Amino acid sequence: MPQSWPATDIARSILDGFDDYREHFRQITDGARARFEQAQWLEAQAASAARINLYEEKVFETVARLRQAFEAEALMDVSCWPLVKSAYISLIDLRFDDELSETWYNSIFCGLFSHDLISDGTMFIHTTRPSLRRARAAQTRTYKPQGQLDRMLASIFADYRFNEDYADLPGDLQRLEAQLRENLPDWVCKDPELTVELFSSVLYRNKGAYLVGRIYTQDDQWPLVIPLLHREGRGIQIDALITDEAQVSIIFSFTRSYFMVDVPVPAEFIGFLKRILPGKHIAELYTSIGFYKHGKSEFYRALINHLANTDDRFIMAPGVRGMVMSVFTLPGFNTVFKIIKDRFSPSKNVDRATVIEKYRLVKSVDRVGRMADTQEFADFRFPLGKFEPACLEELLEVAPSTVSVEGDTVLIRHCWTERRMTPLNLYLENASEAQVREALEDYGLAIKQLAAANIFPGDMLLKNFGVTRHGRVVFYDYDEICFLTEANFRHIPQPRTPEDEMASEPWYSIGPLDVFPEEFPPFLFADAGQRKLFDQLHGELYNADYWKGLQEAIRAGKVIDVFPYRRKDLDSE
């Protein structure tokens, strides 16, 4: 190795690229407050998509800059990259976003080298950060009511002000106090040690703003989320006060778009969220505030740790086998792994490139709590012994271009990961009458809320929806989705003759984007009882005019309200 090999210069250039990314990320994020105050909902959607796309754009720019600035012989000598890593560690040690900068370094390395050169010597497969973590400044505000809840709430909203006035602050505060007393045991409200701790920055997503924190005493703790709405022309409204951990968990769900929030020290905020949502993995929490690439790093670390420390082995996921995807899972790890089959069912009019495009689309749209987030991986390598033989045999049979065995290693060249759920068709098979009704009610709501977000699922079969641990119905099969405004919803034409009516084939032309909602009932439900119940609950979904009305609203620029929490309507909207 030549003495002049530029390890520090390469490390500095990588970090310069990260600083550029972080600055642009911060600019988009900081604009969330103004978009909320000015009710710029379409702009908010565009900003959310732009921030997601920003990471790959800046990685591409940084890799190109490195190739231009350094001789290929020096830059591409992988044996020297442990020196780059060492130099990089010394550069990031004093940063407040040091864990994110490790993930950035990994992305740049993968942009330069093939994945078979990945090692912990050249990359941050395992983080170097926890042992170096230092205590940093508090990012929260603390309030002690000392028996006077009304004054405490008034103090909170004196601190959290906007350039748009509250519509009815006295009325909202009175309602919040009543909700707080209703949600907490009476003795808690009287406890002199009762404390409310809120994160200093407001979280923004879609049409809402959120104060997030916790309520605690010496012995107990509750999460606290206060959603705010901006009713155009009527000011800002305090919409609810939520202390139920399950509801707060749903607000931070893997089925929702990412929050916009100013986070000076990401690790400390994630630690704060983890305290109030102990059931959430830190990978999901990082992802929920827009650091989805670091969430991917944390997910991978959790996965390899799970494989190294358990006897768990991959099996095929329960449910009907897919016509496009093959899905496998680890019983003790709450994730499914989805790979594209080499050959699709003849009924599927899509190709591999289209499937990839559809899955990537889901990342950048508003998932409104009804579509599972995905992470895309390339060149996963797993120990051969971690696969049940029947699982590996099926994967090798249906996707030999994606799955191969190299000695004692199984190589998965390309896959997506999603949170594992119970397929809705399987759930209904074992559900009580009340559970069936609740699930079908939520299934219809899922379809309607996706439509409100300009998403048409395409294939709405029960097997393509799952039920979460909170009982919510979520869509997870994306190979046929499209924007709602792209579909052509039609009524089935009246038959012209008796022969038309008896014909086995349609007597009318059908375009590739034509959808006939009247055909949904037998297509969606083999069970006549479920079909009848769904007709009672959501029969309007069988009417083309319902879908056309949604299309008109979306084309007119309306962003329809979809709330991520239970609410008592405060007005007639």
FITI-876897 format. One line per field, with one value per residue (C-alpha): z, x negated, y; residue number from 1. Coordinates in steps of 0.2 Angstrom, whole numbers. Each point is the difference from the previous one (the first is absolute). Layout:
<seses>
w: c(Z,...)
u: c(X,...)
v: c(Y,...)
k: c(NUM,...)
</seses>
This chain:
<seses>
w: c(0,-5,15,-9,-1,3,14,9,-16,-5,17,0,-17,5,16,-11,-10,16,6,-17,2,18,-5,-14,12,13,-13,-5,18,6,-13,8,12,-13,-11,15,5,-18,-3,-15,0,-18,3,16,-10,-13,14,8,-17,-3,17,-3,-17,6,8,-16,-10,12,1,-19,0,13,-8,-17,9,8,-17,-7,14,3,-11,-3,6,17,2,-6,10,13,11,5,5,18,1,-7,13,14,-7,-1,18,6,-10,6,18,6,-11,7,-15,0,-1,-16,-7,1,-10,-13,-1,-3,-14,-9,2,-8,-14,-4,3,-3,15,1,6,15,17,17,-3,-15,6,15,1,19,6,10,8,16,9,-4,4,11,10,-10,3,3,-14,10,10,17,8,18,3,19,0,-13,-16,-9,4,-6,-17,-2,3,-13,-14,5,-5,-15,-11,-19,-12,-2,15,10,-5,18,12,16,-6,-6,17,9,-11,2,19,0,-12,12,15,-9,-7,17,17,11,13,-14,-4,18,2,5,-10,-16,-14,-19,-11,-19,-14,-4,-18,-8,-11,-17,-12,-14,7,18,13,16,17,7,17,16,16,15,19,11,-3,-17,-17,-15,-18,-5,-17,-4,-18,-8,-16,-11,-6,-14,3,18,9,9,10,14,-6,14,15,-2,15,-6,-5,-14,-8,1,-7,-15,-3,-1,-11,-14,-11,1,-9,9,12,-3,16,5,9,6,8,-9,12,15,-8,-5,18,6,-12,5,19,-5,-13,7,-12,-15,-7,-2,-19,-2,11,-11,-15,7,0,-18,4,-9,-6,18,4,-13,8,17,-7,-8,16,10,-13,0,19,0,-12,10,17,-4,-8,-11,-18,-15,-6,-13,7,4,-13,-18,-11,-10,-19,-1,16,11,18,14,19,16,13,14,-10,-4,-19,-17,-14,-17,-16,-18,-9,-16,-9,5,-2,-17,7,6,-14,8,-1,12,-3,2,17,6,-5,9,16,-1,-3,17,9,-7,2,15,7,12,12,-13,-9,8,-2,-9,0,-16,2,-12,2,17,5,13,7,-9,16,4,-13,2,-15,-6,0,-9,-13,-4,-2,-11,-11,-2,0,-6,-7,17,12,-1,11,1,11,17,-4,-7,-11,-2,-14,2,13,9,19,8,17,2,2,0,-18,1,-8,14,13,-5,0,19,5,10,-7,8,-6,-18,1,7,-13,-15,6,1,-17,-8,9,-6,-18,2,9,-13,-13,9,-1,-19,1,-8,6,-16,7,15,4,19,-1,-5,16,18,18,12,18,3,-11,-14,-18,-11,-18,-5,-17,-13,-17,-7,9,-9,3,2,-13,-13,1,-11,11,-11,3,-9,-16,-2,-11,-18,-3,9,-8,8,17,-1,-8,10,-6,2,-15,3,-2,15,1,10,14,0,17,2,19,-3,-2,17,11,-7,-4,18,10,-2,16,-3,18,-1,-17,7,16,-10,-12,16,6,-15,-15,-8,-5,-13,-9,-13,4,18,-7,-13,13,9,-16,-3,18,-2,-17,8,11,16,13,9,19,7,18,8,17,6,2,5,-14,6,-15,-14,-12)
u: c(0,-7,-3,10,15,14,10,4,5,12,8,1,8,13,4,2,13,9,0,8,13,4,1,13,9,1,6,15,4,-1,13,13,6,3,9,11,4,4,10,-11,5,-5,-17,-1,2,-13,-12,2,-4,-14,-8,1,-8,-14,-10,-4,-2,-14,-8,-1,-7,-13,-6,-2,-10,-11,-4,-4,-11,-11,-10,10,-16,1,19,4,-14,12,-15,-3,18,-3,-11,15,11,-12,-2,18,3,-11,10,17,-4,6,15,18,6,-15,11,8,-17,-6,15,-4,-18,7,11,-15,-11,14,2,-19,-2,9,9,-11,-14,10,-8,-1,-18,6,17,11,9,0,1,-15,12,7,-16,-4,17,0,13,7,11,18,12,16,11,7,16,6,18,-1,19,4,3,8,-15,-12,9,1,-19,-3,9,-8,-16,6,6,1,2,18,11,9,18,7,-14,11,12,-13,-9,16,3,-18,1,16,-8,-16,11,10,-16,-10,5,7,-14,-13,7,-2,-18,-11,-14,10,-11,3,-15,1,-13,-4,3,17,2,9,8,13,13,-5,-12,-4,-7,-8,-6,5,10,-9,0,-13,8,9,-1,12,-4,7,4,10,5,3,10,1,17,-2,7,4,-17,-8,10,-7,9,-3,-11,-6,-8,4,-16,9,7,-17,-9,12,-4,-18,5,-10,15,-2,-10,-15,1,-8,-9,-15,-11,-17,-6,9,-6,7,17,1,-5,14,13,-6,4,18,2,-11,9,-8,-16,-12,-1,18,-2,-14,10,15,-9,-8,-16,6,-18,-6,16,-6,-17,8,11,-14,-10,15,2,-18,0,16,-7,-16,8,16,3,14,0,9,16,13,12,18,13,5,-16,-2,1,-14,-9,-7,0,-10,-2,-9,13,-9,-3,15,-4,4,-13,7,-8,6,3,-8,16,17,17,8,13,-12,-4,-15,-19,-14,-5,18,1,-15,7,16,-9,-11,15,7,-15,4,19,11,3,14,-2,6,-16,-15,-17,-13,-19,-9,-16,-13,-12,6,-11,7,-8,7,5,12,12,13,-3,17,-1,-17,6,16,-11,-12,14,10,-14,-17,-6,2,-4,-16,-10,-19,-8,7,8,17,-1,16,-4,15,15,12,3,17,8,8,19,14,7,18,7,-8,5,18,0,-3,9,16,15,-4,-18,6,11,-14,-13,12,4,-19,-3,12,-7,-17,5,9,-14,-13,12,0,-19,2,-5,10,-6,5,0,11,1,1,-17,-8,4,-6,6,-13,-2,12,13,-2,2,-15,-4,-16,-1,-4,-3,16,2,3,5,19,0,-7,14,15,15,15,17,4,9,18,1,6,8,5,-16,-11,8,-4,-17,-15,-11,3,10,-9,-18,-11,-16,-15,4,19,8,17,5,16,-11,-8,12,-3,-18,-4,10,3,10,18,2,-16,6,17,-8,-12,13,9,-16,-8,12,-4,-17,10,6,-11,7,-8,-17,3,5,-17,-9,8,-4,-19,-1,7,-15,9,-10,13,-2,-5,-4,-13,10,17,9,17,5,-1,10,11,-14)
v: c(0,17,12,13,-11,13,-9,16,10,-14,0,19,0,-14,11,15,-9,-5,19,5,-14,5,19,-4,-12,14,13,-11,-5,18,5,-11,13,13,-13,-4,18,4,-16,-5,-18,-4,8,-11,-15,5,4,-17,-8,11,-3,-19,1,12,-14,-9,16,6,-18,1,17,-4,-16,9,14,-13,-8,17,5,-15,-12,-16,-10,8,2,-18,-9,-8,-6,18,3,-5,16,10,-7,4,18,2,-5,13,13,-5,-3,17,1,0,-11,-12,-16,7,5,-19,-5,13,-7,-17,7,8,-16,-10,12,-2,-19,-16,-8,-15,12,6,-4,8,5,11,5,3,-17,2,18,8,12,-6,-2,18,8,15,9,15,14,-3,2,0,12,-5,6,-4,4,-1,-3,13,-9,15,12,-14,-2,19,0,-13,9,16,-8,-9,14,3,14,-5,3,-14,0,-2,-2,2,-13,-12,1,-3,-16,-6,1,-10,-13,-1,-3,-13,-9,-1,-7,14,-2,3,17,5,-7,14,-9,0,6,3,-1,5,-1,18,-1,-3,-15,3,-13,2,13,-2,6,-9,3,-16,-4,-9,2,-8,-1,-8,-17,0,7,3,6,16,6,16,2,17,4,15,3,12,17,-5,-1,-14,-12,-12,-16,-13,-6,-18,-9,-18,-9,-11,16,9,-15,1,18,-5,-16,-8,3,19,14,7,14,17,5,10,-12,7,-16,-15,-13,9,3,-18,-5,12,-9,-17,4,5,-14,-15,-12,9,-5,14,-4,5,15,7,-4,9,17,-1,-9,-16,-4,-1,-9,-13,-1,-3,-13,-9,0,-7,-14,-6,1,-11,-13,-1,-2,-11,-17,9,-6,7,-7,4,13,-6,4,-2,-1,16,0,13,-1,-14,4,-7,4,-4,-6,10,16,11,2,-7,-1,2,-5,1,-16,-4,-4,7,-7,2,11,13,13,7,-2,0,18,6,-9,8,17,-3,-5,15,11,-5,8,18,1,3,-17,6,-14,-13,-5,-9,9,-10,-1,-5,-11,-7,-14,-7,-14,-13,-16,-15,-8,14,-6,-14,-12,2,19,0,-13,11,16,-8,-7,16,13,-8,17,8,-14,-11,-11,4,-13,2,17,4,16,10,12,11,1,11,-1,4,-1,-17,0,-13,-2,6,-15,-11,12,-2,-19,0,16,2,8,16,-1,-3,15,11,-7,3,17,5,-9,12,15,-5,0,16,9,-7,8,16,0,-2,-19,-14,-17,-9,-17,2,-19,-4,-9,16,9,-4,3,9,-4,15,-8,13,-7,5,-3,-8,-6,13,-7,7,16,16,18,1,14,-12,-13,1,-5,-6,-6,-17,5,-7,-15,4,-17,-16,-8,14,-4,-19,2,-7,14,19,7,17,6,0,12,-5,13,-3,-5,-6,1,-10,-15,2,-11,-17,4,5,-12,-18,-1,6,6,11,7,5,8,10,6,7,8,7,-3,16,-8,-10,17,8,17,-1,-3,14,12,-3,2,17,6,-5,8,16,0,-6,-9,-11,-1,-17,0,-12,0,-3,17,7,11,18,7,-6,-4)
k: c(1,2,3,4,5,6,7,8,9,10,11,12,13,14,15,16,17,18,19,20,21,22,23,24,25,26,27,28,29,30,31,32,33,34,35,36,37,38,39,40,41,42,43,44,45,46,47,48,49,50,51,52,53,54,55,56,57,58,59,60,61,62,63,64,65,66,67,68,69,70,71,72,73,74,75,76,77,78,79,80,81,82,83,84,85,86,87,88,89,90,91,92,93,94,95,96,97,98,99,100,101,102,103,104,105,106,107,108,109,110,111,112,113,114,115,116,117,118,119,120,121,122,123,124,125,126,127,128,129,130,131,132,133,134,135,136,137,138,139,140,141,142,143,144,145,146,147,148,149,150,151,152,153,154,155,156,157,158,159,160,161,162,163,164,165,166,167,168,169,170,171,172,173,174,175,176,177,178,179,180,181,182,183,184,185,186,187,188,189,190,191,192,193,194,195,196,197,198,199,200,201,202,203,204,205,206,207,208,209,210,211,212,213,214,215,216,217,218,219,220,221,222,223,224,225,226,227,228,229,230,231,232,233,234,235,236,237,238,239,240,241,242,243,244,245,246,247,248,249,250,251,252,253,254,255,256,257,258,259,260,261,262,263,264,265,266,267,268,269,270,271,272,273,274,275,276,277,278,279,280,281,282,283,284,285,286,287,288,289,290,291,292,293,294,295,296,297,298,299,300,301,302,303,304,305,306,307,308,309,310,311,312,313,314,315,316,317,318,319,320,321,322,323,324,325,326,327,328,329,330,331,332,333,334,335,336,337,338,339,340,341,342,343,344,345,346,347,348,349,350,351,352,353,354,355,356,357,358,359,360,361,362,363,364,365,366,367,368,369,370,371,372,373,374,375,376,377,378,379,380,381,382,383,384,385,386,387,388,389,390,391,392,393,394,395,396,397,398,399,400,401,402,403,404,405,406,407,408,409,410,411,412,413,414,415,416,417,418,419,420,421,422,423,424,425,426,427,428,429,430,431,432,433,434,435,436,437,438,439,440,441,442,443,444,445,446,447,448,449,450,451,452,453,454,455,456,457,458,459,460,461,462,463,464,465,466,467,468,469,470,471,472,473,474,475,476,477,478,479,480,481,482,483,484,485,486,487,488,489,490,491,492,493,494,495,496,497,498,499,500,501,502,503,504,505,506,507,508,509,510,511,512,513,514,515,516,517,518,519,520,521,522,523,524,525,526,527,528,529,530,531,532,533,534,535,536,537,538,539,540,541,542,543,544,545,546,547,548,549,550,551,552,553,554,555,556,557,558,559,560,561,562,563,564,565,566,567,568,569,570,571,572,573)
</seses>
